[in-house]
Every structure is written in structure tokens, then in C-alpha cells.
Amino acid sequence: MKAFFEGIQYLFVDILFAPLDFLRRLELITWFGANTINWIFMIICACAIVYWIKQLRIFDDAGTENQDTTAHSFLK
């Protein structure tokens, strides 16, 4: 049974957390390199928000959005 739990430890510590260990070592060398993934996610989220707002504006300008308070049955 001990070997089973040591196998789980090996899987998580030595294999699955290897990318995180790499980022931890990279942060000591360059902060910008270690946070590149965060910047990529922030750029993707910013692009998604801009696209979403543009789509909202298109539907709002076309007048197809129903803004009546009784648009949903649970609001009656």
C-alpha cells in the first residue's frame, strides 16, 4: 500500500508539477518570462470583452434586443 501512495506522490510531484517548477525557477531569472502566460491570458480576455461589447452594441443598434421587464416569465 505504501508503494501505491509513493506512486501517486511521484506522479504529482515529479511529473504533473514540473511546469510549475520550471516557472518558479524562471521567475528568479526573469519576472517577465515567468509571467508571460498571465499576459497572454489577459490579452485573450481583453479581446473577448471587446468582441462581446461590440456584439452587444450591434444588437442594441438594430433594436432586436427585448429590454421589457416581462421578457422572462420569472420576472412577472
C-alpha beads as a LAMMPS data file, in Angstrom:
LAMMPS data file: protein, C-alpha beads

76 atoms
75 bonds

1 atom types
1 bond types

-500.0 500.0 xlo xhi
-500.0 500.0 ylo yhi
-500.0 500.0 zlo zhi

Masses

1 110.0

Atoms # bond

1 1 1 0.000 0.000 0.000
2 1 1 2.929 2.295 0.706
3 1 1 4.165 1.872 -2.869
4 1 1 0.760 2.957 -4.190
5 1 1 0.870 6.262 -2.337
6 1 1 4.513 6.804 -3.278
7 1 1 3.474 6.286 -6.894
8 1 1 0.818 8.968 -6.530
9 1 1 3.417 11.264 -4.961
10 1 1 5.815 10.636 -7.845
11 1 1 3.108 11.342 -10.415
12 1 1 2.103 14.676 -8.928
13 1 1 5.429 15.984 -7.608
14 1 1 7.813 14.866 -10.340
15 1 1 5.618 14.813 -13.446
16 1 1 2.490 16.967 -13.201
17 1 1 4.081 19.841 -11.253
18 1 1 7.186 20.004 -13.470
19 1 1 5.887 23.006 -15.483
20 1 1 5.190 24.891 -12.265
21 1 1 8.687 24.131 -11.000
22 1 1 10.044 25.469 -14.285
23 1 1 8.090 28.710 -13.857
24 1 1 9.318 29.013 -10.260
25 1 1 12.945 28.728 -11.398
26 1 1 12.311 31.070 -14.334
27 1 1 10.974 33.778 -12.016
28 1 1 14.374 34.014 -10.347
29 1 1 15.915 34.707 -13.759
30 1 1 13.305 36.975 -15.359
31 1 1 9.999 38.157 -13.964
32 1 1 8.597 38.937 -17.421
33 1 1 9.375 35.468 -18.712
34 1 1 7.619 33.795 -15.795
35 1 1 4.510 35.948 -16.214
36 1 1 4.205 35.590 -19.991
37 1 1 1.362 33.098 -19.564
38 1 1 -0.553 35.595 -17.413
39 1 1 -0.089 38.331 -20.010
40 1 1 -1.329 36.013 -22.770
41 1 1 -4.467 35.178 -20.760
42 1 1 -5.092 38.878 -20.047
43 1 1 -4.797 39.727 -23.757
44 1 1 -7.206 36.913 -24.678
45 1 1 -9.713 38.107 -22.045
46 1 1 -9.419 41.722 -23.207
47 1 1 -10.077 40.672 -26.813
48 1 1 -13.084 38.607 -25.718
49 1 1 -14.539 41.546 -23.761
50 1 1 -14.076 43.917 -26.712
51 1 1 -15.777 41.412 -29.041
52 1 1 -18.637 40.912 -26.575
53 1 1 -19.222 44.657 -26.214
54 1 1 -19.175 45.098 -29.999
55 1 1 -21.796 42.365 -30.376
56 1 1 -23.955 43.950 -27.677
57 1 1 -23.753 47.276 -29.483
58 1 1 -24.738 45.657 -32.813
59 1 1 -27.870 44.103 -31.284
60 1 1 -28.687 47.282 -29.379
61 1 1 -28.402 49.447 -32.520
62 1 1 -30.539 47.006 -34.517
63 1 1 -33.242 47.148 -31.854
64 1 1 -33.630 43.381 -31.726
65 1 1 -32.946 43.102 -28.015
66 1 1 -36.085 42.846 -25.893
67 1 1 -35.487 45.040 -22.844
68 1 1 -39.020 44.726 -21.496
69 1 1 -39.095 43.683 -17.848
70 1 1 -41.566 40.915 -18.715
71 1 1 -39.180 39.346 -21.245
72 1 1 -38.722 36.428 -18.855
73 1 1 -41.563 34.591 -17.240
74 1 1 -39.926 34.650 -13.799
75 1 1 -39.905 38.489 -13.786
76 1 1 -43.708 38.783 -13.873

Bonds

1 1 1 2
2 1 2 3
3 1 3 4
4 1 4 5
5 1 5 6
6 1 6 7
7 1 7 8
8 1 8 9
9 1 9 10
10 1 10 11
11 1 11 12
12 1 12 13
13 1 13 14
14 1 14 15
15 1 15 16
16 1 16 17
17 1 17 18
18 1 18 19
19 1 19 20
20 1 20 21
21 1 21 22
22 1 22 23
23 1 23 24
24 1 24 25
25 1 25 26
26 1 26 27
27 1 27 28
28 1 28 29
29 1 29 30
30 1 30 31
31 1 31 32
32 1 32 33
33 1 33 34
34 1 34 35
35 1 35 36
36 1 36 37
37 1 37 38
38 1 38 39
39 1 39 40
40 1 40 41
41 1 41 42
42 1 42 43
43 1 43 44
44 1 44 45
45 1 45 46
46 1 46 47
47 1 47 48
48 1 48 49
49 1 49 50
50 1 50 51
51 1 51 52
52 1 52 53
53 1 53 54
54 1 54 55
55 1 55 56
56 1 56 57
57 1 57 58
58 1 58 59
59 1 59 60
60 1 60 61
61 1 61 62
62 1 62 63
63 1 63 64
64 1 64 65
65 1 65 66
66 1 66 67
67 1 67 68
68 1 68 69
69 1 69 70
70 1 70 71
71 1 71 72
72 1 72 73
73 1 73 74
74 1 74 75
75 1 75 76
